[in-house]
Amino acid sequence: MHIHCDHCGFERIYTGAMDRNGMRCAVCGVGRIRDGRPVGGFTVGPDFRPVPHNLPVPPYHAARSGDMGVPADFSYFAGVRGGLYRRFVQQHTSYVGRFTNLLVPDSEQFAWLTPYAGNGHNRTHFTQLLLARVAQAKFVDNRGRLPRLIEPFLGSGQVFLNSTRWGTAFTDGVPLFGAVVAGDLNHFVIGSYWTMRRLGDRFVDEYLKLAAVWDAHPAHNFEQVLEDLRTGRGALLATESAPATAMLCCFKYIWLVNRSVHGTTLNASGGVVATWKPRTAGELAALRVQEAARLGAVRDQARSVVLDFECRDFRRTCELATPQDVVFLDCPSPKFSNGLVEPLHPAPETVGSESAHTYGTGDDGAEFQTAVVEVARELVRAGVTVVLCNLANPGLVDAYQRLIGNDVPAGDLRRHTFTFRSPATTGEAYQLTVLPGARNATVTAVPGRILAEWRRDGGDDVARGSFFEEA
């Protein structure tokens, strides 16, 4: 007889005597085993690699955007200090020059909070390619078990929304993750996901009714909403006793972010800081049309996955990770620094890590960056695979590469760190570093495959350093 999972699509022939109908799926850990063979599914081969059968694959073509540029375009390569930094990047990392030039299809479809920190780099083709290949390799190292995606800094959800939307395009339809576990200290963002789940199909309509009223007198209402959200945290802590008040708070937050000059931040007490961006009535009407489409897309995509989220510190979310999981740490960043770090520095992540106050609830400078390194160290020792995203400060690059382990030769460490220009400015460089985690041989070998596919997909030839050849 044939059995299959009603969640992930795993299927196999079963000849045992025990009735397995209704038992939890061992491959995804979420679905239930059912009798029969689905129209589309996947088996697991003897090498623990998934073999898809008639699975739907979304049409995927990376969208091209802008020009790559040359080193002279970016201030972090300027001057004597910039020249030293450029050599550091060449020698210790793989610079992905066209990172911001290849995006996922319809890259703005989930941009429900804009402008919002962390959006741009998580909508790129390279980020999603990397995450898909890491997840595939983790499946093999898990001996045929889907990892969960753990996001300790959930934010506006661009990582999980795009990976669950487009990930199967990289895997012939096989899902990347069994579930998503997330956390964030922005109580307004977490409350917004809760509101989506609570209202379901009504979520967009309810928001738009209020947005139209507030847009009638935007300058006055902006100041009023901003004042309301200075103390809105208390309302969000009372979701069970006063759900209507909590949902209203979340609608105000969404409205405020999307009508601000540079988005919003949180102060140390959890209140919102924002500046109004003047718009005409016609521009506001167009913005509501945009919000309707994007909020609907986020709501629908979030409902299509098993999503566990909570307002909590990143350490608590990381404690939920098991050795079979992939943790994506899109860390709050310090200020960018291209100053080099002396060899064997005892705490390289602290060098140049001046607080930029991007976390919104306190310092995100040297002390915070050390906390991230310490948490990542414990995760990889336990066998958890970690992908770190942060600024490409030399100290942070050095600190993360010290955690790679798995007997990777010193000369190959650069293959695990991918550096790239900021999607928003010409004055900052970023990094993605893959920490395979102990006993994950397949993940350890995956960075080379990522670079080969990147070149095939239209990215730059990192091996030849084409980005560093002046035009």
C-alpha positions in Angstrom: 0.0 0.0 0.0 1.0 3.6 -0.4 1.1 6.2 2.4 1.8 9.9 2.3 2.0 13.1 4.5 -0.9 15.5 4.2 1.4 18.5 4.9 4.8 18.1 3.2 4.0 15.6 0.4 6.4 12.8 1.5 5.2 9.5 0.2 6.4 5.9 0.2 5.3 2.3 -0.2 4.4 0.7 3.2 4.2 -3.1 3.7 4.1 -3.2 7.5 1.2 -4.5 9.6 0.8 -1.4 11.7 -1.9 1.1 10.7 0.0 4.3 10.2 -3.0 6.4 9.2 -3.0 9.6 11.4 0.5 9.2 12.8 2.7 12.2 12.7 5.0 12.5 9.7 8.7 11.8 10.6 9.9 13.9 7.6 8.3 17.2 8.4 7.3 16.7 12.0 4.0 18.6 11.3 1.7 16.6 9.0 -0.2 13.4 9.4 0.3 10.2 7.5 -2.6 9.2 5.2 -3.3 6.1 3.1 -3.0 6.4 -0.6 -0.7 8.2 -3.1 -1.1 11.9 -3.8 -1.1 13.4 -7.2 2.3 14.9 -6.4 4.8 14.2 -3.7 8.3 13.1 -3.0 10.2 10.1 -1.8 13.5 9.9 0.0 16.3 8.1 -1.8 18.9 5.9 -0.2 21.3 8.8 -0.1 18.7 10.8 1.8 18.1 13.1 -1.1 14.4 13.9 -2.0 13.1 12.6 -5.3 10.1 14.7 -6.4 7.1 13.3 -8.2 4.8 15.6 -10.2 5.1 18.4 -7.7 4.0 21.9 -8.6 6.9 24.3 -9.2 6.2 28.1 -9.2 7.4 29.9 -12.4 10.6 31.6 -11.4 12.8 34.0 -13.3 15.1 36.3 -11.3 14.3 40.0 -12.1 17.1 42.2 -13.2 17.6 45.6 -11.6 20.2 48.3 -12.2 23.9 48.1 -12.9 26.6 46.4 -10.9 29.0 49.3 -10.8 32.7 49.3 -10.0 34.7 49.7 -6.7 35.0 53.5 -7.2 31.2 53.8 -6.9 31.3 52.7 -3.2 32.8 54.9 -0.5 33.9 51.9 1.6 36.6 51.2 -1.0 37.8 54.8 -1.2 41.1 56.1 0.1 43.9 54.3 1.8 41.7 52.7 4.4 39.2 51.7 1.7 42.0 50.1 -0.4 43.1 48.0 2.6 39.4 47.0 3.1 39.1 46.0 -0.5 42.1 43.6 -0.2 40.6 42.2 2.9 37.3 41.5 1.1 39.1 39.9 -1.8 41.3 37.7 0.4 38.8 36.7 3.1 35.3 36.6 1.4 33.5 36.0 -1.9 32.3 39.4 -3.1 28.9 39.0 -4.8 28.9 42.2 -7.0 25.6 41.7 -8.7 23.8 40.9 -5.4 21.4 43.8 -5.7 20.9 43.4 -9.4 19.1 40.1 -9.3 15.8 40.0 -7.3 13.1 37.4 -6.8 10.1 37.8 -9.1 7.7 40.5 -8.0 10.1 41.4 -5.2 7.7 44.1 -3.7 4.7 41.8 -3.3 5.3 41.2 0.4 6.5 44.8 1.2 3.7 45.5 3.6 5.8 47.8 5.8 7.8 50.2 3.7 10.3 51.7 4.3 11.4 49.1 6.8 14.9 48.1 7.7 16.0 44.6 6.4 13.7 44.5 3.5 15.9 44.9 0.5 18.7 42.3 1.0 16.2 39.5 1.9 14.3 39.9 -1.4 17.3 39.2 -3.6 17.8 36.1 -5.7 21.2 35.3 -4.0 19.7 35.3 -0.5 16.9 32.9 -1.5 19.3 30.7 -3.6 21.6 30.4 -0.6 18.8 29.6 1.8 17.3 27.0 -0.5 20.6 25.2 -1.0 21.5 25.3 2.7 18.0 23.8 3.5 18.4 21.1 0.9 21.8 20.1 2.2 20.5 20.2 5.8 17.8 17.7 4.7 20.5 15.3 3.7 22.5 15.8 6.9 19.2 15.2 8.8 19.0 11.8 7.0 15.8 12.7 5.3 14.2 15.1 7.7 13.0 18.6 6.8 14.5 21.4 8.9 12.5 24.1 10.5 13.4 27.7 9.6 14.1 29.6 12.8 14.0 33.4 12.5 15.0 35.2 15.8 14.7 38.6 14.1 11.5 38.2 12.2 10.8 41.8 11.3 8.6 42.3 8.3 9.1 38.6 7.4 10.9 39.0 4.0 13.0 35.9 4.6 10.3 33.4 5.4 7.7 34.9 3.1 9.9 34.8 0.0 11.5 31.4 0.9 8.1 29.7 1.3 6.8 31.4 -1.8 9.8 30.8 -4.1 11.9 28.1 -2.4 10.3 25.2 -4.2 11.4 26.7 -7.5 14.9 25.8 -6.5 14.0 22.2 -5.5 11.6 20.9 -8.2 8.7 21.4 -5.8 10.1 19.8 -2.6 9.4 22.1 0.4 12.4 23.7 2.1 11.1 23.7 5.7 8.5 21.8 7.7 7.6 24.9 9.7 8.8 28.4 10.7 9.5 29.5 14.2 10.0 33.2 14.7 10.5 35.9 17.3 11.0 39.7 17.4 11.1 42.4 20.1 9.0 44.7 17.9 5.6 44.1 19.6 3.8 46.0 16.9 5.1 43.7 14.2 4.4 40.5 16.1 0.9 42.0 17.0 0.3 42.5 13.3 0.9 38.9 12.5 -1.4 38.0 15.3 -4.1 40.3 13.9 -3.7 38.7 10.4 -4.3 35.3 12.0 -7.2 36.6 14.1 -9.1 38.4 11.4 -8.2 36.2 8.4 -10.0 37.3 5.3 -11.3 40.4 7.0 -7.9 41.7 7.8 -7.3 43.8 4.7 -10.8 45.3 4.5 -10.8 46.3 8.2 -7.4 48.0 7.8 -8.4 49.8 4.7 -11.5 51.2 6.3 -9.5 52.8 9.0 -6.7 53.9 6.6 -9.2 55.8 4.5 -10.5 57.7 7.5 -7.0 58.6 8.8 -5.9 59.6 5.3 -8.6 62.2 5.2 -6.6 64.4 7.6 -3.2 62.8 7.4 -1.0 65.4 9.1 -3.2 65.7 12.2 -3.9 62.0 12.4 -0.2 61.1 12.0 0.6 63.1 15.2 -2.4 61.6 17.0 -1.5 58.0 16.0 2.1 58.6 16.9 1.1 59.8 20.3 -1.2 56.8 20.7 1.6 54.4 19.9 4.0 55.9 22.4 2.1 53.8 25.0 0.7 51.2 22.7 2.8 48.4 24.1 0.5 47.9 27.0 -2.5 47.3 24.7 -0.6 44.6 22.8 0.2 42.8 26.0 -3.6 42.4 26.6 -4.6 40.6 23.4 -6.9 38.2 25.2 -8.6 40.7 27.4 -8.9 43.5 24.9 -8.4 42.1 21.4 -10.1 44.9 19.6 -7.8 47.5 21.2 -4.8 45.5 20.4 -5.8 45.1 16.7 -6.5 48.8 16.4 -2.9 49.4 17.7 -1.5 47.2 15.0 -3.5 48.9 12.3 -2.2 52.2 13.5 1.4 50.9 13.4 1.0 49.7 9.7 -0.5 53.0 8.7 2.2 55.0 10.4 5.1 53.1 8.9 3.8 53.4 5.4 3.3 57.1 5.7 6.6 57.9 7.3 9.7 59.4 5.6 12.1 56.7 6.7 9.8 54.2 8.3 9.7 54.0 12.1 11.9 52.9 14.9 11.3 52.0 18.5 12.7 53.9 21.4 14.1 52.2 24.5 10.7 52.0 26.1 9.0 50.5 23.1 7.3 53.6 21.8 7.3 54.5 18.1 9.5 57.2 16.6 8.5 58.5 13.1 8.4 61.5 10.8 5.4 62.2 8.5 5.9 62.2 4.7 3.4 64.6 3.1 1.4 63.1 0.2 -1.5 64.4 -1.9 -5.0 62.8 -1.7 -4.3 61.0 -5.0 -1.0 59.6 -3.7 -2.7 58.4 -0.5 -5.4 56.7 -2.5 -2.7 54.9 -4.7 -0.9 53.9 -1.5 -4.1 52.2 -0.1 -4.4 50.3 -3.4 -0.8 49.2 -3.0 -1.4 48.2 0.7 -4.5 46.2 -0.3 -2.4 44.0 -2.6 0.6 43.6 -0.4 -1.2 43.1 2.9 -3.4 40.5 1.2 -0.3 38.7 -0.2 1.4 38.6 3.3 -1.7 37.4 5.0 -2.2 34.6 2.4 1.4 33.5 2.4 1.7 33.5 6.2 -1.5 31.4 6.4 0.0 28.9 4.0 2.8 27.8 6.3 3.0 26.5 9.9 4.2 29.7 11.6 4.9 29.9 15.4 5.7 33.5 16.4 6.0 35.4 19.6 7.4 38.7 21.0 10.6 37.5 22.6 14.3 38.2 22.7 16.4 36.4 20.0 18.1 34.3 22.7 14.8 32.7 23.6 13.9 32.0 20.0 17.3 30.4 19.4 16.8 28.1 22.5 13.9 26.5 20.5 16.3 25.4 17.7 17.2 21.7 17.5 20.2 20.2 15.7 17.9 19.5 12.7 17.0 23.2 12.2 18.4 26.1 10.2 18.6 29.5 12.0 18.7 32.6 10.0 20.1 35.4 12.1 19.5 38.7 10.3 21.1 40.6 13.1 20.5 44.2 14.1 23.6 46.0 12.8 26.1 48.3 14.4 27.4 51.2 12.4 29.5 50.2 9.4 33.2 50.2 9.8 35.9 49.2 7.2 38.7 49.3 9.7 40.8 46.1 9.8 41.2 44.0 13.0 44.5 42.8 14.3 45.1 39.0 14.0 44.1 36.9 17.0 42.0 39.7 18.6 40.2 38.1 21.5 36.8 39.6 20.6 36.9 40.8 16.9 33.2 41.4 16.8 33.6 44.3 19.2 36.1 46.2 17.0 34.3 49.1 15.3 30.9 47.9 16.5 29.5 51.3 17.5 25.8 51.2 18.2 23.5 52.3 15.4 20.3 51.8 17.6 18.6 49.7 15.0 17.2 47.1 17.4 14.9 49.7 18.9 15.1 48.4 22.5 18.6 49.2 23.6 22.2 49.0 22.5 23.1 47.0 19.3 26.8 47.8 19.5 29.7 45.8 20.8 28.0 44.1 23.7 25.0 43.0 21.5 27.3 41.7 18.7 29.2 39.6 21.3 25.9 38.2 22.5 25.0 37.1 18.9 28.4 35.4 18.5 28.0 33.6 21.8 24.6 32.3 20.8 25.8 31.3 17.3 28.7 29.4 18.9 26.4 27.3 21.1 24.1 26.6 18.2 26.8 25.3 15.8 28.3 23.2 18.6 24.9 21.5 19.0 24.8 20.8 15.2 22.3 23.6 14.3 23.0 25.3 10.9 23.2 29.0 11.2 23.2 31.7 8.5 24.3 35.1 9.7 23.5 38.3 8.0 25.1 41.6 9.2 27.4 44.4 8.0 30.7 43.2 6.6 32.8 44.9 9.2 36.1 43.0 9.2 35.7 42.3 12.9 32.3 40.7 12.3 33.6 38.7 9.3 36.5 37.4 11.4 34.3 36.6 14.4 31.8 34.6 12.3 34.4 32.7 10.4 36.0 31.5 13.6 32.7 29.6 14.2 32.7 27.7 10.9 34.6 24.6 12.2 34.1 21.2 10.6 37.8 21.1 9.6 37.3 23.7 6.8 40.9 24.7 5.8 41.8 28.3 6.5 42.1 29.0 2.7 38.5 27.9 2.2 36.8 29.9 4.9 36.3 32.8 2.4 33.9 30.5 0.5 31.5 30.5 3.5 31.3 34.3 3.6 29.6 36.3 0.9 29.9 40.1 0.9 27.9 42.6 -1.1 26.9 46.2 -1.4 24.0 47.5 0.5 20.7 47.6 -1.5 20.1 51.1 0.0 23.4 53.0 0.2 26.8 53.1 -1.4 28.5 53.5 2.0 27.9 50.1 3.5 28.9 46.5 2.7 27.0 43.5 4.1 27.7 39.8 4.5 26.0 36.4 4.6 28.0 33.8 6.4 27.1 30.1 6.5 28.0 28.2 9.7 27.3 24.5 8.8 27.1 23.3 12.4 28.9 20.3 13.8 28.5 17.0 11.9 26.9 18.6 8.8 29.2 17.5 6.0 26.7 18.2 3.2 26.0 21.8 4.4 29.8 22.3 4.8 30.3 21.5 1.1 27.4 23.6 -0.2 29.0 27.1 -0.6 30.9 26.1 -3.8 27.6 25.0 -5.4 26.0 28.3 -4.5 28.7 30.2 -6.3 28.5 28.0 -9.4 24.7 28.4 -9.6 25.1 32.2 -9.1 27.2 32.4 -12.2 24.8 30.3 -14.1 21.9 32.5 -13.1 23.6 35.6 -14.4 25.6 36.6 -11.4 29.2 37.8 -11.5 32.1 35.4 -11.6 33.3 35.6 -8.0 36.1 33.1 -8.6 37.8 35.6 -11.0 37.0 38.6 -9.0 35.3 40.4 -11.9 33.8 43.0 -9.6 37.2 44.3 -8.8 38.2 44.9 -12.4 37.7 48.5 -13.1 35.5 49.3 -16.1 
